[in-house]
Amino acid sequence: MTRQRLAHLPTRPTWRCQACGIAWPCSAAKLNLLAEYREDRTALLICLATLRDEAVAHLNAEVPDGVASADMVERFTGWASAR
């Protein structure tokens, strides 16, 4: 019997990685995204900002005190900014 490997994608509305269970984007997801968008950092940042806004909406509905905007910026886009 072979075990199916899950992709490192977000599970909504919790925004945890479906493969490893940590906050998405996890390290593996970041590496995959950097490889996928290696020729277009701007497109990566637009994609991540869109996902960040979706995550904020989901998490604010789920978490009693909401989520800190600065934390979400660093989590979703801060790591991917051009250095």
PyMOL Python script that loads the backbone (N, CA, C, O; Angstrom):
from pymol import cmd

cmd.read_pdbstr("""\
ATOM      1  N   MET A   1       0.845  -1.176   0.000  1.00  0.00           N
ATOM      2  CA  MET A   1       0.000   0.000   0.000  1.00  0.00           C
ATOM      3  C   MET A   1       0.893   1.242   0.000  1.00  0.00           C
ATOM      4  O   MET A   1       1.805   1.353   0.820  1.00  0.00           O
ATOM      5  N   THR A   2       0.633   2.167  -0.911  1.00  0.00           N
ATOM      6  CA  THR A   2       1.391   3.412  -0.954  1.00  0.00           C
ATOM      7  C   THR A   2       0.590   4.527  -0.307  1.00  0.00           C
ATOM      8  O   THR A   2      -0.637   4.580  -0.395  1.00  0.00           O
ATOM      9  N   ARG A   3       1.297   5.381   0.321  1.00  0.00           N
ATOM     10  CA  ARG A   3       0.663   6.509   0.992  1.00  0.00           C
ATOM     11  C   ARG A   3       0.705   7.719   0.069  1.00  0.00           C
ATOM     12  O   ARG A   3       1.761   8.079  -0.451  1.00  0.00           O
ATOM     13  N   GLN A   4      -0.450   8.341  -0.128  1.00  0.00           N
ATOM     14  CA  GLN A   4      -0.527   9.520  -0.994  1.00  0.00           C
ATOM     15  C   GLN A   4       0.051  10.723  -0.256  1.00  0.00           C
ATOM     16  O   GLN A   4      -0.286  10.978   0.900  1.00  0.00           O
ATOM     17  N   ARG A   5       0.899  11.435  -0.920  1.00  0.00           N
ATOM     18  CA  ARG A   5       1.524  12.616  -0.336  1.00  0.00           C
ATOM     19  C   ARG A   5       0.664  13.846  -0.640  1.00  0.00           C
ATOM     20  O   ARG A   5       0.302  14.091  -1.791  1.00  0.00           O
ATOM     21  N   LEU A   6       0.348  14.605   0.391  1.00  0.00           N
ATOM     22  CA  LEU A   6      -0.451  15.815   0.217  1.00  0.00           C
ATOM     23  C   LEU A   6       0.432  16.985  -0.206  1.00  0.00           C
ATOM     24  O   LEU A   6       1.592  17.088   0.195  1.00  0.00           O
ATOM     25  N   ALA A   7      -0.134  17.848  -1.012  1.00  0.00           N
ATOM     26  CA  ALA A   7       0.571  19.057  -1.432  1.00  0.00           C
ATOM     27  C   ALA A   7       0.542  20.070  -0.288  1.00  0.00           C
ATOM     28  O   ALA A   7      -0.351  20.041   0.558  1.00  0.00           O
ATOM     29  N   HIS A   8       1.507  20.943  -0.275  1.00  0.00           N
ATOM     30  CA  HIS A   8       1.589  21.984   0.755  1.00  0.00           C
ATOM     31  C   HIS A   8       0.720  23.164   0.330  1.00  0.00           C
ATOM     32  O   HIS A   8       1.218  24.203  -0.104  1.00  0.00           O
ATOM     33  N   LEU A   9      -0.591  22.977   0.466  1.00  0.00           N
ATOM     34  CA  LEU A   9      -1.583  23.982   0.094  1.00  0.00           C
ATOM     35  C   LEU A   9      -2.380  24.380   1.328  1.00  0.00           C
ATOM     36  O   LEU A   9      -2.446  23.619   2.294  1.00  0.00           O
ATOM     37  N   PRO A  10      -2.987  25.572   1.308  1.00  0.00           N
ATOM     38  CA  PRO A  10      -3.743  26.004   2.484  1.00  0.00           C
ATOM     39  C   PRO A  10      -5.076  25.278   2.607  1.00  0.00           C
ATOM     40  O   PRO A  10      -5.733  24.952   1.619  1.00  0.00           O
ATOM     41  N   THR A  11      -5.444  25.040   3.855  1.00  0.00           N
ATOM     42  CA  THR A  11      -6.770  24.515   4.169  1.00  0.00           C
ATOM     43  C   THR A  11      -7.586  25.698   4.675  1.00  0.00           C
ATOM     44  O   THR A  11      -7.226  26.339   5.662  1.00  0.00           O
ATOM     45  N   ARG A  12      -8.675  25.974   3.995  1.00  0.00           N
ATOM     46  CA  ARG A  12      -9.522  27.103   4.397  1.00  0.00           C
ATOM     47  C   ARG A  12     -10.641  26.594   5.300  1.00  0.00           C
ATOM     48  O   ARG A  12     -11.137  25.496   5.047  1.00  0.00           O
ATOM     49  N   PRO A  13     -11.056  27.288   6.298  1.00  0.00           N
ATOM     50  CA  PRO A  13     -10.754  28.669   6.667  1.00  0.00           C
ATOM     51  C   PRO A  13      -9.634  28.806   7.699  1.00  0.00           C
ATOM     52  O   PRO A  13      -9.395  29.910   8.188  1.00  0.00           O
ATOM     53  N   THR A  14      -8.943  27.718   8.043  1.00  0.00           N
ATOM     54  CA  THR A  14      -7.921  27.803   9.094  1.00  0.00           C
ATOM     55  C   THR A  14      -6.577  28.303   8.597  1.00  0.00           C
ATOM     56  O   THR A  14      -5.772  28.784   9.395  1.00  0.00           O
ATOM     57  N   TRP A  15      -6.315  28.203   7.319  1.00  0.00           N
ATOM     58  CA  TRP A  15      -5.065  28.615   6.701  1.00  0.00           C
ATOM     59  C   TRP A  15      -3.876  27.899   7.314  1.00  0.00           C
ATOM     60  O   TRP A  15      -2.835  28.491   7.599  1.00  0.00           O
ATOM     61  N   ARG A  16      -4.075  26.574   7.510  1.00  0.00           N
ATOM     62  CA  ARG A  16      -3.002  25.680   7.913  1.00  0.00           C
ATOM     63  C   ARG A  16      -2.657  24.838   6.694  1.00  0.00           C
ATOM     64  O   ARG A  16      -3.510  24.607   5.837  1.00  0.00           O
ATOM     65  N   CYS A  17      -1.432  24.386   6.612  1.00  0.00           N
ATOM     66  CA  CYS A  17      -0.987  23.563   5.489  1.00  0.00           C
ATOM     67  C   CYS A  17      -1.654  22.193   5.567  1.00  0.00           C
ATOM     68  O   CYS A  17      -1.662  21.562   6.624  1.00  0.00           O
ATOM     69  N   GLN A  18      -2.209  21.738   4.457  1.00  0.00           N
ATOM     70  CA  GLN A  18      -2.885  20.438   4.461  1.00  0.00           C
ATOM     71  C   GLN A  18      -1.900  19.279   4.581  1.00  0.00           C
ATOM     72  O   GLN A  18      -2.292  18.175   4.958  1.00  0.00           O
ATOM     73  N   ALA A  19      -0.629  19.515   4.264  1.00  0.00           N
ATOM     74  CA  ALA A  19       0.368  18.444   4.329  1.00  0.00           C
ATOM     75  C   ALA A  19       1.030  18.354   5.701  1.00  0.00           C
ATOM     76  O   ALA A  19       1.173  17.263   6.253  1.00  0.00           O
ATOM     77  N   CYS A  20       1.434  19.500   6.252  1.00  0.00           N
ATOM     78  CA  CYS A  20       2.198  19.456   7.509  1.00  0.00           C
ATOM     79  C   CYS A  20       1.475  20.089   8.693  1.00  0.00           C
ATOM     80  O   CYS A  20       1.914  19.934   9.833  1.00  0.00           O
ATOM     81  N   GLY A  21       0.375  20.798   8.445  1.00  0.00           N
ATOM     82  CA  GLY A  21      -0.450  21.322   9.526  1.00  0.00           C
ATOM     83  C   GLY A  21       0.008  22.625  10.164  1.00  0.00           C
ATOM     84  O   GLY A  21      -0.639  23.115  11.089  1.00  0.00           O
ATOM     85  N   ILE A  22       1.112  23.195   9.689  1.00  0.00           N
ATOM     86  CA  ILE A  22       1.531  24.461  10.282  1.00  0.00           C
ATOM     87  C   ILE A  22       0.931  25.624   9.499  1.00  0.00           C
ATOM     88  O   ILE A  22       0.327  25.434   8.443  1.00  0.00           O
ATOM     89  N   ALA A  23       1.106  26.825  10.032  1.00  0.00           N
ATOM     90  CA  ALA A  23       0.548  28.012   9.386  1.00  0.00           C
ATOM     91  C   ALA A  23       1.048  28.111   7.948  1.00  0.00           C
ATOM     92  O   ALA A  23       2.246  28.008   7.681  1.00  0.00           O
ATOM     93  N   TRP A  24       0.103  28.312   7.025  1.00  0.00           N
ATOM     94  CA  TRP A  24       0.449  28.416   5.609  1.00  0.00           C
ATOM     95  C   TRP A  24       0.722  29.868   5.263  1.00  0.00           C
ATOM     96  O   TRP A  24      -0.005  30.736   5.748  1.00  0.00           O
ATOM     97  N   PRO A  25       1.711  30.182   4.464  1.00  0.00           N
ATOM     98  CA  PRO A  25       2.577  29.275   3.737  1.00  0.00           C
ATOM     99  C   PRO A  25       3.703  28.716   4.610  1.00  0.00           C
ATOM    100  O   PRO A  25       4.457  29.466   5.230  1.00  0.00           O
ATOM    101  N   CYS A  26       3.799  27.406   4.646  1.00  0.00           N
ATOM    102  CA  CYS A  26       4.863  26.730   5.375  1.00  0.00           C
ATOM    103  C   CYS A  26       6.158  26.837   4.566  1.00  0.00           C
ATOM    104  O   CYS A  26       6.153  27.356   3.450  1.00  0.00           O
ATOM    105  N   SER A  27       7.244  26.354   5.117  1.00  0.00           N
ATOM    106  CA  SER A  27       8.540  26.444   4.422  1.00  0.00           C
ATOM    107  C   SER A  27       8.510  25.749   3.069  1.00  0.00           C
ATOM    108  O   SER A  27       9.041  26.266   2.087  1.00  0.00           O
ATOM    109  N   ALA A  28       7.888  24.578   3.020  1.00  0.00           N
ATOM    110  CA  ALA A  28       7.814  23.846   1.743  1.00  0.00           C
ATOM    111  C   ALA A  28       6.987  24.612   0.721  1.00  0.00           C
ATOM    112  O   ALA A  28       7.345  24.657  -0.456  1.00  0.00           O
ATOM    113  N   ALA A  29       5.874  25.221   1.160  1.00  0.00           N
ATOM    114  CA  ALA A  29       5.036  26.003   0.249  1.00  0.00           C
ATOM    115  C   ALA A  29       5.805  27.221  -0.268  1.00  0.00           C
ATOM    116  O   ALA A  29       5.693  27.574  -1.442  1.00  0.00           O
ATOM    117  N   LYS A  30       6.579  27.855   0.599  1.00  0.00           N
ATOM    118  CA  LYS A  30       7.370  29.016   0.180  1.00  0.00           C
ATOM    119  C   LYS A  30       8.375  28.623  -0.898  1.00  0.00           C
ATOM    120  O   LYS A  30       8.528  29.320  -1.901  1.00  0.00           O
ATOM    121  N   LEU A  31       9.056  27.502  -0.681  1.00  0.00           N
ATOM    122  CA  LEU A  31      10.016  27.037  -1.685  1.00  0.00           C
ATOM    123  C   LEU A  31       9.329  26.722  -3.004  1.00  0.00           C
ATOM    124  O   LEU A  31       9.839  27.065  -4.071  1.00  0.00           O
ATOM    125  N   ASN A  32       8.174  26.070  -2.936  1.00  0.00           N
ATOM    126  CA  ASN A  32       7.417  25.759  -4.151  1.00  0.00           C
ATOM    127  C   ASN A  32       6.967  27.021  -4.876  1.00  0.00           C
ATOM    128  O   ASN A  32       7.041  27.101  -6.102  1.00  0.00           O
ATOM    129  N   LEU A  33       6.500  28.008  -4.112  1.00  0.00           N
ATOM    130  CA  LEU A  33       6.049  29.261  -4.718  1.00  0.00           C
ATOM    131  C   LEU A  33       7.214  30.024  -5.350  1.00  0.00           C
ATOM    132  O   LEU A  33       7.081  30.578  -6.441  1.00  0.00           O
ATOM    133  N   LEU A  34       8.347  30.048  -4.664  1.00  0.00           N
ATOM    134  CA  LEU A  34       9.523  30.728  -5.231  1.00  0.00           C
ATOM    135  C   LEU A  34       9.960  30.063  -6.534  1.00  0.00           C
ATOM    136  O   LEU A  34      10.355  30.742  -7.482  1.00  0.00           O
ATOM    137  N   ALA A  35       9.889  28.748  -6.575  1.00  0.00           N
ATOM    138  CA  ALA A  35      10.257  28.037  -7.809  1.00  0.00           C
ATOM    139  C   ALA A  35       9.240  28.312  -8.914  1.00  0.00           C
ATOM    140  O   ALA A  35       9.614  28.552 -10.062  1.00  0.00           O
ATOM    141  N   GLU A  36       7.965  28.275  -8.567  1.00  0.00           N
ATOM    142  CA  GLU A  36       6.911  28.486  -9.566  1.00  0.00           C
ATOM    143  C   GLU A  36       6.966  29.890 -10.163  1.00  0.00           C
ATOM    144  O   GLU A  36       6.732  30.070 -11.358  1.00  0.00           O
ATOM    145  N   TYR A  37       7.273  30.877  -9.336  1.00  0.00           N
ATOM    146  CA  TYR A  37       7.269  32.272  -9.772  1.00  0.00           C
ATOM    147  C   TYR A  37       8.686  32.837  -9.911  1.00  0.00           C
ATOM    148  O   TYR A  37       8.875  34.049  -9.808  1.00  0.00           O
ATOM    149  N   ARG A  38       9.666  31.991 -10.138  1.00  0.00           N
ATOM    150  CA  ARG A  38      11.062  32.453 -10.157  1.00  0.00           C
ATOM    151  C   ARG A  38      11.332  33.527 -11.204  1.00  0.00           C
ATOM    152  O   ARG A  38      12.265  34.317 -11.057  1.00  0.00           O
ATOM    153  N   GLU A  39      10.532  33.558 -12.247  1.00  0.00           N
ATOM    154  CA  GLU A  39      10.729  34.552 -13.313  1.00  0.00           C
ATOM    155  C   GLU A  39       9.871  35.806 -13.136  1.00  0.00           C
ATOM    156  O   GLU A  39      10.005  36.763 -13.898  1.00  0.00           O
ATOM    157  N   ASP A  40       8.982  35.803 -12.124  1.00  0.00           N
ATOM    158  CA  ASP A  40       8.065  36.938 -11.981  1.00  0.00           C
ATOM    159  C   ASP A  40       7.713  37.172 -10.515  1.00  0.00           C
ATOM    160  O   ASP A  40       6.654  36.762 -10.040  1.00  0.00           O
ATOM    161  N   ARG A  41       8.620  37.837  -9.813  1.00  0.00           N
ATOM    162  CA  ARG A  41       8.423  38.111  -8.379  1.00  0.00           C
ATOM    163  C   ARG A  41       7.192  38.980  -8.152  1.00  0.00           C
ATOM    164  O   ARG A  41       6.496  38.810  -7.151  1.00  0.00           O
ATOM    165  N   THR A  42       6.913  39.907  -9.061  1.00  0.00           N
ATOM    166  CA  THR A  42       5.734  40.765  -8.915  1.00  0.00           C
ATOM    167  C   THR A  42       4.457  39.940  -8.919  1.00  0.00           C
ATOM    168  O   THR A  42       3.570  40.185  -8.102  1.00  0.00           O
ATOM    169  N   ALA A  43       4.341  38.978  -9.811  1.00  0.00           N
ATOM    170  CA  ALA A  43       3.158  38.105  -9.858  1.00  0.00           C
ATOM    171  C   ALA A  43       3.037  37.291  -8.572  1.00  0.00           C
ATOM    172  O   ALA A  43       1.931  37.070  -8.080  1.00  0.00           O
ATOM    173  N   LEU A  44       4.163  36.848  -8.029  1.00  0.00           N
ATOM    174  CA  LEU A  44       4.139  36.114  -6.757  1.00  0.00           C
ATOM    175  C   LEU A  44       3.580  36.997  -5.651  1.00  0.00           C
ATOM    176  O   LEU A  44       2.728  36.560  -4.878  1.00  0.00           O
ATOM    177  N   LEU A  45       4.050  38.229  -5.571  1.00  0.00           N
ATOM    178  CA  LEU A  45       3.574  39.133  -4.523  1.00  0.00           C
ATOM    179  C   LEU A  45       2.095  39.468  -4.677  1.00  0.00           C
ATOM    180  O   LEU A  45       1.384  39.597  -3.681  1.00  0.00           O
ATOM    181  N   ILE A  46       1.628  39.609  -5.906  1.00  0.00           N
ATOM    182  CA  ILE A  46       0.199  39.861  -6.139  1.00  0.00           C
ATOM    183  C   ILE A  46      -0.627  38.650  -5.701  1.00  0.00           C
ATOM    184  O   ILE A  46      -1.654  38.793  -5.038  1.00  0.00           O
ATOM    185  N   CYS A  47      -0.171  37.474  -6.074  1.00  0.00           N
ATOM    186  CA  CYS A  47      -0.861  36.238  -5.681  1.00  0.00           C
ATOM    187  C   CYS A  47      -0.919  36.123  -4.159  1.00  0.00           C
ATOM    188  O   CYS A  47      -1.976  35.845  -3.593  1.00  0.00           O
ATOM    189  N   LEU A  48       0.218  36.339  -3.501  1.00  0.00           N
ATOM    190  CA  LEU A  48       0.275  36.223  -2.040  1.00  0.00           C
ATOM    191  C   LEU A  48      -0.571  37.285  -1.342  1.00  0.00           C
ATOM    192  O   LEU A  48      -1.193  37.003  -0.318  1.00  0.00           O
ATOM    193  N   ALA A  49      -0.602  38.493  -1.881  1.00  0.00           N
ATOM    194  CA  ALA A  49      -1.425  39.553  -1.286  1.00  0.00           C
ATOM    195  C   ALA A  49      -2.901  39.212  -1.399  1.00  0.00           C
ATOM    196  O   ALA A  49      -3.673  39.474  -0.476  1.00  0.00           O
ATOM    197  N   THR A  50      -3.295  38.638  -2.510  1.00  0.00           N
ATOM    198  CA  THR A  50      -4.687  38.213  -2.696  1.00  0.00           C
ATOM    199  C   THR A  50      -5.042  37.118  -1.692  1.00  0.00           C
ATOM    200  O   THR A  50      -6.104  37.160  -1.069  1.00  0.00           O
ATOM    201  N   LEU A  51      -4.159  36.150  -1.539  1.00  0.00           N
ATOM    202  CA  LEU A  51      -4.391  35.071  -0.573  1.00  0.00           C
ATOM    203  C   LEU A  51      -4.385  35.600   0.859  1.00  0.00           C
ATOM    204  O   LEU A  51      -5.156  35.137   1.700  1.00  0.00           O
ATOM    205  N   ARG A  52      -3.511  36.573   1.136  1.00  0.00           N
ATOM    206  CA  ARG A  52      -3.471  37.184   2.465  1.00  0.00           C
ATOM    207  C   ARG A  52      -4.799  37.844   2.807  1.00  0.00           C
ATOM    208  O   ARG A  52      -5.301  37.693   3.921  1.00  0.00           O
ATOM    209  N   ASP A  53      -5.369  38.571   1.858  1.00  0.00           N
ATOM    210  CA  ASP A  53      -6.651  39.230   2.108  1.00  0.00           C
ATOM    211  C   ASP A  53      -7.748  38.212   2.361  1.00  0.00           C
ATOM    212  O   ASP A  53      -8.604  38.425   3.220  1.00  0.00           O
ATOM    213  N   GLU A  54      -7.732  37.112   1.626  1.00  0.00           N
ATOM    214  CA  GLU A  54      -8.709  36.041   1.838  1.00  0.00           C
ATOM    215  C   GLU A  54      -8.512  35.412   3.222  1.00  0.00           C
ATOM    216  O   GLU A  54      -9.481  35.138   3.929  1.00  0.00           O
ATOM    217  N   ALA A  55      -7.263  35.189   3.595  1.00  0.00           N
ATOM    218  CA  ALA A  55      -6.970  34.595   4.897  1.00  0.00           C
ATOM    219  C   ALA A  55      -7.413  35.511   6.039  1.00  0.00           C
ATOM    220  O   ALA A  55      -7.986  35.044   7.024  1.00  0.00           O
ATOM    221  N   VAL A  56      -7.152  36.798   5.911  1.00  0.00           N
ATOM    222  CA  VAL A  56      -7.566  37.754   6.943  1.00  0.00           C
ATOM    223  C   VAL A  56      -9.079  37.705   7.128  1.00  0.00           C
ATOM    224  O   VAL A  56      -9.565  37.689   8.259  1.00  0.00           O
ATOM    225  N   ALA A  57      -9.818  37.682   6.037  1.00  0.00           N
ATOM    226  CA  ALA A  57     -11.286  37.621   6.128  1.00  0.00           C
ATOM    227  C   ALA A  57     -11.732  36.344   6.826  1.00  0.00           C
ATOM    228  O   ALA A  57     -12.602  36.380   7.696  1.00  0.00           O
ATOM    229  N   HIS A  58     -11.140  35.216   6.448  1.00  0.00           N
ATOM    230  CA  HIS A  58     -11.499  33.937   7.079  1.00  0.00           C
ATOM    231  C   HIS A  58     -11.136  33.922   8.557  1.00  0.00           C
ATOM    232  O   HIS A  58     -11.955  33.561   9.402  1.00  0.00           O
ATOM    233  N   LEU A  59      -9.909  34.313   8.864  1.00  0.00           N
ATOM    234  CA  LEU A  59      -9.437  34.223  10.239  1.00  0.00           C
ATOM    235  C   LEU A  59     -10.114  35.230  11.154  1.00  0.00           C
ATOM    236  O   LEU A  59     -10.325  34.939  12.331  1.00  0.00           O
ATOM    237  N   ASN A  60     -10.456  36.397  10.649  1.00  0.00           N
ATOM    238  CA  ASN A  60     -11.184  37.364  11.467  1.00  0.00           C
ATOM    239  C   ASN A  60     -12.571  36.855  11.818  1.00  0.00           C
ATOM    240  O   ASN A  60     -13.111  37.206  12.867  1.00  0.00           O
ATOM    241  N   ALA A  61     -13.153  36.038  10.962  1.00  0.00           N
ATOM    242  CA  ALA A  61     -14.457  35.436  11.248  1.00  0.00           C
ATOM    243  C   ALA A  61     -14.325  34.284  12.248  1.00  0.00           C
ATOM    244  O   ALA A  61     -15.272  33.984  12.975  1.00  0.00           O
ATOM    245  N   GLU A  62     -13.150  33.636  12.288  1.00  0.00           N
ATOM    246  CA  GLU A  62     -12.935  32.463  13.136  1.00  0.00           C
ATOM    247  C   GLU A  62     -12.346  32.797  14.504  1.00  0.00           C
ATOM    248  O   GLU A  62     -12.674  32.145  15.495  1.00  0.00           O
ATOM    249  N   VAL A  63     -11.485  33.801  14.564  1.00  0.00           N
ATOM    250  CA  VAL A  63     -10.753  34.133  15.788  1.00  0.00           C
ATOM    251  C   VAL A  63     -11.470  35.262  16.510  1.00  0.00           C
ATOM    252  O   VAL A  63     -11.733  36.306  15.914  1.00  0.00           O
ATOM    253  N   PRO A  64     -11.796  35.067  17.808  1.00  0.00           N
ATOM    254  CA  PRO A  64     -12.562  36.096  18.530  1.00  0.00           C
ATOM    255  C   PRO A  64     -11.950  37.493  18.484  1.00  0.00           C
ATOM    256  O   PRO A  64     -12.675  38.469  18.292  1.00  0.00           O
ATOM    257  N   ASP A  65     -10.644  37.612  18.653  1.00  0.00           N
ATOM    258  CA  ASP A  65     -10.006  38.933  18.662  1.00  0.00           C
ATOM    259  C   ASP A  65      -9.455  39.338  17.310  1.00  0.00           C
ATOM    260  O   ASP A  65      -8.827  40.390  17.191  1.00  0.00           O
ATOM    261  N   GLY A  66      -9.676  38.524  16.289  1.00  0.00           N
ATOM    262  CA  GLY A  66      -9.165  38.822  14.955  1.00  0.00           C
ATOM    263  C   GLY A  66      -7.678  38.517  14.859  1.00  0.00           C
ATOM    264  O   GLY A  66      -7.088  37.952  15.780  1.00  0.00           O
ATOM    265  N   VAL A  67      -7.090  38.888  13.757  1.00  0.00           N
ATOM    266  CA  VAL A  67      -5.666  38.651  13.528  1.00  0.00           C
ATOM    267  C   VAL A  67      -4.959  39.983  13.337  1.00  0.00           C
ATOM    268  O   VAL A  67      -5.541  40.945  12.836  1.00  0.00           O
ATOM    269  N   ALA A  68      -3.707  40.024  13.740  1.00  0.00           N
ATOM    270  CA  ALA A  68      -2.919  41.250  13.603  1.00  0.00           C
ATOM    271  C   ALA A  68      -2.505  41.416  12.147  1.00  0.00           C
ATOM    272  O   ALA A  68      -1.918  40.514  11.549  1.00  0.00           O
ATOM    273  N   SER A  69      -2.811  42.560  11.596  1.00  0.00           N
ATOM    274  CA  SER A  69      -2.510  42.835  10.195  1.00  0.00           C
ATOM    275  C   SER A  69      -1.018  42.719   9.897  1.00  0.00           C
ATOM    276  O   SER A  69      -0.637  42.151   8.874  1.00  0.00           O
ATOM    277  N   ALA A  70      -0.172  43.246  10.774  1.00  0.00           N
ATOM    278  CA  ALA A  70       1.277  43.194  10.549  1.00  0.00           C
ATOM    279  C   ALA A  70       1.771  41.751  10.506  1.00  0.00           C
ATOM    280  O   ALA A  70       2.648  41.416   9.710  1.00  0.00           O
ATOM    281  N   ASP A  71       1.212  40.905  11.356  1.00  0.00           N
ATOM    282  CA  ASP A  71       1.598  39.488  11.354  1.00  0.00           C
ATOM    283  C   ASP A  71       1.241  38.827  10.036  1.00  0.00           C
ATOM    284  O   ASP A  71       2.005  38.010   9.523  1.00  0.00           O
ATOM    285  N   MET A  72       0.101  39.168   9.492  1.00  0.00           N
ATOM    286  CA  MET A  72      -0.348  38.558   8.245  1.00  0.00           C
ATOM    287  C   MET A  72       0.479  39.058   7.062  1.00  0.00           C
ATOM    288  O   MET A  72       0.729  38.308   6.118  1.00  0.00           O
ATOM    289  N   VAL A  73       0.899  40.305   7.111  1.00  0.00           N
ATOM    290  CA  VAL A  73       1.751  40.837   6.041  1.00  0.00           C
ATOM    291  C   VAL A  73       3.067  40.067   6.027  1.00  0.00           C
ATOM    292  O   VAL A  73       3.511  39.621   4.969  1.00  0.00           O
ATOM    293  N   GLU A  74       3.689  39.908   7.182  1.00  0.00           N
ATOM    294  CA  GLU A  74       4.958  39.179   7.242  1.00  0.00           C
ATOM    295  C   GLU A  74       4.765  37.719   6.842  1.00  0.00           C
ATOM    296  O   GLU A  74       5.572  37.162   6.098  1.00  0.00           O
ATOM    297  N   ARG A  75       3.705  37.110   7.332  1.00  0.00           N
ATOM    298  CA  ARG A  75       3.434  35.692   7.045  1.00  0.00           C
ATOM    299  C   ARG A  75       3.240  35.433   5.555  1.00  0.00           C
ATOM    300  O   ARG A  75       3.751  34.448   5.022  1.00  0.00           O
ATOM    301  N   PHE A  76       2.502  36.315   4.885  1.00  0.00           N
ATOM    302  CA  PHE A  76       2.171  36.055   3.485  1.00  0.00           C
ATOM    303  C   PHE A  76       3.081  36.722   2.475  1.00  0.00           C
ATOM    304  O   PHE A  76       3.403  36.114   1.454  1.00  0.00           O
ATOM    305  N   THR A  77       3.502  37.938   2.721  1.00  0.00           N
ATOM    306  CA  THR A  77       4.258  38.642   1.686  1.00  0.00           C
ATOM    307  C   THR A  77       5.634  39.111   2.115  1.00  0.00           C
ATOM    308  O   THR A  77       6.504  39.302   1.266  1.00  0.00           O
ATOM    309  N   GLY A  78       5.857  39.300   3.402  1.00  0.00           N
ATOM    310  CA  GLY A  78       7.129  39.823   3.876  1.00  0.00           C
ATOM    311  C   GLY A  78       8.317  38.985   3.452  1.00  0.00           C
ATOM    312  O   GLY A  78       9.353  39.529   3.071  1.00  0.00           O
ATOM    313  N   TRP A  79       8.186  37.682   3.510  1.00  0.00           N
ATOM    314  CA  TRP A  79       9.280  36.778   3.158  1.00  0.00           C
ATOM    315  C   TRP A  79       9.584  36.779   1.658  1.00  0.00           C
ATOM    316  O   TRP A  79      10.691  36.430   1.249  1.00  0.00           O
ATOM    317  N   ALA A  80       8.610  37.169   0.846  1.00  0.00           N
ATOM    318  CA  ALA A  80       8.766  37.074  -0.615  1.00  0.00           C
ATOM    319  C   ALA A  80       9.189  38.388  -1.266  1.00  0.00           C
ATOM    320  O   ALA A  80       9.453  38.434  -2.468  1.00  0.00           O
ATOM    321  N   SER A  81       9.253  39.445  -0.478  1.00  0.00           N
ATOM    322  CA  SER A  81       9.636  40.752  -1.056  1.00  0.00           C
ATOM    323  C   SER A  81      11.034  40.679  -1.628  1.00  0.00           C
ATOM    324  O   SER A  81      11.900  39.965  -1.122  1.00  0.00           O
ATOM    325  N   ALA A  82      11.234  41.427  -2.684  1.00  0.00           N
ATOM    326  CA  ALA A  82      12.553  41.480  -3.322  1.00  0.00           C
ATOM    327  C   ALA A  82      13.569  41.980  -2.311  1.00  0.00           C
ATOM    328  O   ALA A  82      13.315  42.933  -1.575  1.00  0.00           O
ATOM    329  N   ARG A  83      14.703  41.337  -2.284  1.00  0.00           N
ATOM    330  CA  ARG A  83      15.736  41.694  -1.298  1.00  0.00           C
ATOM    331  C   ARG A  83      16.914  42.314  -1.985  1.00  0.00           C
ATOM    332  O   ARG A  83      17.888  42.682  -1.329  1.00  0.00           O
TER     333      ARG A  83
END
""", "prot")
cmd.dss("prot")
cmd.show_as("cartoon", "prot")
cmd.util.cbc("prot")
cmd.orient("prot")
